[in-house]
């Protein structure tokens, strides 16, 4: 490796912004909102990861309309009143050296569900639930509601909602927008033949199944400032058994990534799965990294790698070997909000601890003040 080889703590420039390192906090649903509003939980949850040294911090899936929430407790960006609380968060992230990203999402057929630590059930209308929508009227499984197939008017409304949400994201101070097209939510549902069985121009062929997701991405890119980056999160494969027939796979993801690049997308955040209960996922350390590497190499677009990335040397090697340009950590960041600071120490890289913590980080042990016998 040459001295110029990118590594975990090398900066990453995307359009007009330069991340201080290649570590991002992956979107993690907290199910702690009321009517989509952020609160002190979100402020502390996201803010502590900025203190911990992450270069980029993404919000959890933020619904572009009320019907796009997975649960009634999801974060939202569908009201102008949501802006103020989100701006408080982005201001703190910026103050502590992190860039702020928002993931714009619509849950599709997986909407109107109970929060995950309660028994799985559909939230009925009398309890504040709503009618889920999808490309086709196929439920995810027996625990989920039967979705209503979208017509053109419904699809146009969703495109408009993504545009408006992007405008609110800008007003709230976000630096990066990520369009959520993964994990079996609405845009992924359009991509996969397992969930999209339409017979119009939005179903059937690869070109047709990618049409609506590309319409959404194109609209967001048009209305998101040209100098700011746009990400798209995809599931690179459904991990579906062959017995189910045609599904979404890595070859199609490469083709989609090429189209996303043409639409002005700057990075493909590469996850997998979530669209069928029979998925067979070979879970293990770095089990999704190969998909990010393939897309990066074959589509010529920057990628983010996710999936049980836990060790500093592991994350560093992903960047040094050119498998991805960014690593996104979720569960490990929950276990250790200061993972980037500790990783820098392990990898012998320079990073600045917050001044409030620097004394402890340096190992200095002098007393805070003179100690009397009464103490």
C-alpha positions in Angstrom: 0.0 0.0 0.0 1.2 3.5 -0.8 1.0 6.4 1.5 -1.9 7.8 -0.5 -4.0 4.7 -0.2 -7.3 5.7 1.5 -7.9 4.3 5.0 -10.5 4.5 7.7 -9.4 7.9 8.9 -8.7 9.4 5.5 -11.1 12.2 4.5 -13.7 11.6 1.9 -14.9 14.3 -0.4 -18.4 14.1 -1.9 -19.3 17.1 -3.9 -18.8 20.2 -1.7 -18.3 18.4 1.6 -15.4 16.5 3.0 -16.0 14.0 5.7 -13.2 13.9 8.2 -13.1 10.1 8.2 -14.8 7.1 6.5 -17.0 6.1 9.5 -20.8 6.7 9.4 -23.5 6.0 11.9 -26.0 3.9 10.0 -29.8 4.7 10.2 -31.3 2.9 13.2 -35.0 3.1 13.9 -35.6 4.2 17.5 -39.4 4.0 17.6 -39.4 6.9 20.1 -41.4 9.6 18.3 -44.9 11.0 18.6 -46.4 12.2 15.3 -43.0 12.1 13.7 -41.4 14.6 16.1 -37.8 14.2 17.2 -37.2 14.7 20.9 -34.5 14.5 23.6 -33.9 10.8 22.9 -33.0 11.5 19.3 -30.8 14.5 20.3 -28.8 12.4 22.8 -28.7 9.3 20.6 -27.4 11.1 17.6 -25.4 13.7 19.4 -23.4 11.2 21.5 -22.2 9.6 18.2 -20.9 13.0 17.1 -19.0 13.4 20.4 -17.7 9.9 19.6 -16.0 11.0 16.4 -18.2 9.7 13.5 -17.6 11.6 10.3 -21.2 11.2 9.2 -24.4 10.6 11.2 -27.6 9.5 9.5 -31.0 9.7 11.1 -33.2 6.7 11.3 -35.7 6.2 8.5 -37.6 9.5 8.4 -41.1 9.1 6.9 -42.0 11.5 4.0 -45.7 11.2 4.9 -47.7 9.8 7.8 -48.6 6.7 5.9 -45.0 6.0 5.2 -44.2 5.2 8.8 -43.4 1.7 9.8 -45.0 2.3 13.2 -46.8 5.3 14.8 -43.6 5.9 16.8 -41.4 6.5 13.7 -39.4 9.7 13.1 -41.0 11.9 10.4 -40.2 14.8 8.1 -43.7 15.3 6.8 -44.6 18.4 8.6 -42.9 21.8 8.7 -43.1 21.7 12.4 -40.6 18.8 12.4 -37.9 21.1 11.2 -37.1 22.9 14.4 -36.3 19.8 16.4 -34.2 18.3 13.6 -32.3 21.6 13.2 -31.4 21.4 16.9 -29.9 18.0 16.3 -27.9 19.0 13.1 -26.6 22.1 14.8 -25.1 19.9 17.6 -23.7 17.4 15.1 -22.0 20.2 13.2 -20.7 21.8 16.4 -18.8 18.5 17.2 -17.3 18.0 13.8 -19.8 15.5 12.2 -21.8 15.9 9.0 -25.6 15.3 9.2 -27.6 13.0 6.9 -31.2 12.2 6.8 -32.7 9.0 5.4 -36.0 9.7 3.5 -38.3 6.7 3.7 -41.7 5.2 2.9 -42.5 1.9 4.5 -44.9 0.7 1.8 -46.6 -2.6 2.7 -44.6 -2.9 6.0 -46.4 0.1 7.5 -48.9 0.6 10.3 -47.3 -2.0 12.6 -46.7 -2.2 16.3 -43.3 -1.2 17.6 -40.9 -4.2 17.5 -40.6 -4.9 21.2 -44.4 -5.5 21.3 -46.1 -8.5 19.8 -46.2 -8.2 16.0 -49.6 -6.9 14.9 -51.2 -4.4 12.6 -52.2 -1.1 14.2 -55.9 -0.7 13.4 -57.5 2.6 12.4 -59.2 3.0 15.8 -55.8 3.0 17.4 -54.3 5.5 15.0 -53.3 3.1 12.2 -53.7 3.5 8.5 -54.0 1.7 5.2 -50.6 0.6 3.9 -49.8 0.9 0.1 -47.5 -1.0 -2.2 -46.9 -1.7 -5.8 -49.2 -4.8 -5.6 -51.7 -6.0 -3.1 -49.4 -8.6 -1.6 -48.8 -8.6 2.2 -45.3 -9.1 3.5 -46.6 -12.1 5.6 -49.7 -13.1 7.6 -48.8 -10.7 10.4 -49.0 -7.7 8.1 -51.9 -5.8 6.6 -53.1 -6.4 3.0 -51.7 -3.3 1.2 -53.6 -1.3 -1.4 -51.9 -1.3 -4.8 -50.9 2.3 -5.8 -52.4 4.0 -8.7 -50.7 6.8 -10.6 -52.2 9.5 -8.5 -50.9 7.8 -5.3 -47.5 7.4 -6.8 -47.4 11.1 -7.9 -48.3 12.1 -4.3 -45.4 10.0 -2.9 -42.9 11.6 -5.4 -44.2 15.0 -4.3 -43.8 14.0 -0.6 -40.2 13.0 -1.2 -39.5 16.4 -2.8 -41.1 18.3 0.1 -39.3 16.2 2.6 -36.0 17.0 0.9 -36.8 20.7 1.2 -37.5 20.3 4.9 -34.2 18.4 5.3 -32.3 21.4 3.8 -34.1 23.8 6.1 -33.2 21.6 9.0 -29.5 21.8 8.2 -28.8 18.4 6.8 -25.8 18.0 4.5 -26.7 14.7 2.9 -30.0 13.1 1.9 -30.3 9.3 1.5 -33.3 7.8 -0.3 -34.3 4.5 1.3 -34.8 1.8 -1.3 -33.9 -1.2 0.8 -35.2 -3.7 3.4 -38.5 -4.4 1.9 -39.9 -0.9 2.1 -41.8 0.8 -0.7 -39.1 1.5 -3.3 -37.5 -1.9 -2.7 -41.0 -3.4 -3.2 -41.1 -1.9 -6.6 -37.7 -3.3 -7.5 -38.4 -6.9 -6.6 -40.6 -9.3 -8.6 -41.5 -10.9 -5.2 -43.5 -7.9 -4.2 -44.1 -6.2 -7.6 -46.5 -8.1 -9.8 -47.9 -5.2 -11.7 -48.9 -5.5 -15.3 -48.5 -1.9 -16.3 -45.3 0.1 -17.1 -44.2 -0.2 -13.5 -44.0 -4.0 -13.4 -42.5 -7.0 -15.2 -39.2 -6.1 -16.8 -36.2 -4.6 -15.0 -36.8 -1.3 -16.8 -40.3 -1.2 -15.5 -39.6 -2.3 -11.9 -36.9 0.4 -11.6 -39.0 3.1 -13.1 -40.7 4.4 -10.0 -37.7 4.3 -7.7 -35.7 6.2 -10.4 -38.6 8.7 -10.6 -38.2 9.4 -6.9 -34.4 9.6 -7.0 -34.6 11.9 -10.0 -37.1 14.2 -8.3 -35.1 14.4 -5.1 -31.8 15.1 -7.0 -33.5 17.9 -8.9 -34.7 19.6 -5.8 -31.7 18.8 -3.5 -28.9 21.4 -4.0 -26.4 20.4 -6.6 -23.5 21.0 -4.3 -24.7 18.5 -1.7 -24.4 14.7 -1.9 -27.3 12.3 -2.5 -27.1 8.7 -1.3 -29.4 5.7 -2.0 -29.7 2.7 0.2 -30.5 -0.5 -1.6 -30.8 -4.2 -0.7 -28.4 -5.7 -3.1 -30.2 -9.1 -3.0 -33.4 -10.5 -1.6 -31.6 -13.6 -0.4 -34.6 -15.5 -1.7 -34.5 -19.2 -2.2 -34.8 -20.3 -5.9 -38.1 -22.0 -5.1 -39.7 -18.6 -5.0 -38.9 -17.8 -8.6 -37.5 -14.5 -9.8 -36.3 -12.0 -7.2 -34.0 -9.1 -6.8 -30.3 -9.9 -6.9 -26.8 -8.5 -7.2 -26.6 -8.4 -11.0 -29.7 -6.2 -11.1 -28.3 -4.1 -8.3 -25.2 -3.4 -10.4 -27.4 -2.3 -13.3 -29.5 -0.1 -11.0 -26.3 1.4 -9.5 -25.2 2.5 -13.0 -28.6 4.2 -13.6 -28.3 5.8 -10.2 -24.9 7.2 -11.1 -26.4 8.7 -14.2 -29.1 10.4 -12.1 -26.5 12.1 -10.0 -26.4 9.8 -7.0 -23.0 10.0 -5.2 -23.0 6.8 -3.1 -24.9 3.5 -3.0 -25.3 2.5 0.7 -25.3 -1.3 0.1 -27.4 -3.5 2.4 -29.4 -6.7 1.7 -32.6 -8.5 2.4 -35.8 -7.5 4.1 -38.4 -8.1 1.4 -39.5 -11.7 2.0 -39.9 -13.7 5.2 -38.3 -16.8 3.6 -35.0 -15.0 3.0 -31.9 -17.1 3.7 -29.1 -14.7 5.0 -25.6 -16.1 5.7 -25.1 -13.8 8.6 -21.5 -13.3 9.8 -18.8 -10.6 10.1 -18.9 -8.4 7.0 -21.4 -10.6 5.3 -22.7 -7.8 3.1 -19.3 -6.2 2.1 -18.9 -8.3 -1.0 -22.0 -6.6 -2.5 -20.6 -3.1 -1.9 -17.3 -4.2 -3.5 -19.0 -5.7 -6.6 -21.2 -2.6 -7.1 -18.2 -0.3 -6.6 -16.1 -2.2 -9.1 -18.7 -2.9 -11.8 -20.8 0.2 -11.6 -18.0 2.7 -11.0 -19.8 4.4 -8.1 -18.8 5.0 -4.5 -20.3 2.6 -2.1 -21.0 2.3 1.6 -20.5 -1.1 3.3 -22.7 -2.3 6.2 -23.3 -5.5 8.1 -21.6 -6.8 11.3 -18.6 -4.5 10.9 -17.3 -4.4 14.4 -13.5 -4.3 14.6 -11.3 -1.3 13.7 -8.9 -3.5 11.6 -11.8 -5.0 9.7 -13.3 -1.6 8.9 -9.9 -0.2 7.9 -9.2 -3.2 5.6 -12.6 -2.6 3.8 -11.4 0.9 2.9 -7.8 0.1 2.2 -8.7 -2.8 -0.1 -11.1 -0.7 -2.1 -14.2 -2.7 -1.3 -16.1 0.5 -0.2 -15.5 4.2 0.3 -17.4 4.4 3.6 -18.3 2.0 6.4 -21.7 2.4 8.2 -22.0 0.9 11.7 -25.2 0.3 13.6 -25.2 -2.3 16.3 -21.6 -1.6 17.2 -22.3 2.1 17.6 -25.1 1.2 20.0 -22.7 -0.8 22.1 -20.0 1.9 21.9 -20.9 5.5 20.9 -17.2 6.3 21.0 -16.1 3.6 18.6 -14.4 6.0 16.2 -12.2 7.4 19.0 -11.3 3.9 20.2 -10.7 2.8 16.7 -8.3 5.6 16.1 -6.2 4.6 19.1 -6.2 0.9 17.9 -5.1 2.0 14.4 -2.6 4.6 15.6 -4.4 7.4 13.8 -4.8 10.9 15.1 -8.3 12.1 16.2 -9.4 14.8 18.5 -11.3 13.9 21.6 -13.8 16.5 22.8 -12.0 18.9 25.1 -14.3 17.9 27.9 -13.0 14.3 27.7 -9.4 14.9 26.6 -8.0 14.7 30.2 -9.4 11.2 30.6 -8.3 10.2 27.1 -4.7 11.3 27.7 -4.5 9.2 30.9 -3.7 12.1 33.1 -4.5 11.5 36.8 -3.9 14.8 38.6 -6.6 15.6 41.1 -9.4 18.0 40.0 -9.0 20.2 43.0 -7.3 20.1 46.4 -8.7 17.3 48.6 -9.5 18.1 52.2 -10.0 15.5 54.9 -13.7 16.2 54.9 -13.9 15.0 51.3 
